[in-house]
């Protein structure tokens, strides 16, 4: 589940330094990348860990919070 994956990403954060801080993924985004209709728990765990490895090899950062929508940043910049 997402909460378990957040714990894994928290531990990974201690030992992993991303090469690309602009491309971050969250536990929720990883869970949406896999097929949630699979009833085989072992297959789902493998798919989740595979996606974590995929993003790590690409150098993406892992975060526990999703970034706000693009409009949030545009509004902030325009009102400064």
Number of C-alpha atoms within 10 A of each C-alpha: 11 14 11 10 20 18 13 14 20 14 11 14 15 8 7 13 14 17 13 12 11 10 13 18 20 19 23 16 12 18 18 11 11 15 12 10 7 10 9 9 9 10 11 18 14 11 17 21 14 14 16 23 12 12 18 19 11 13 18 19 20 24 15 17 12 13 12 8 8 8 9 10 12 10 10 9 9 7 7 5
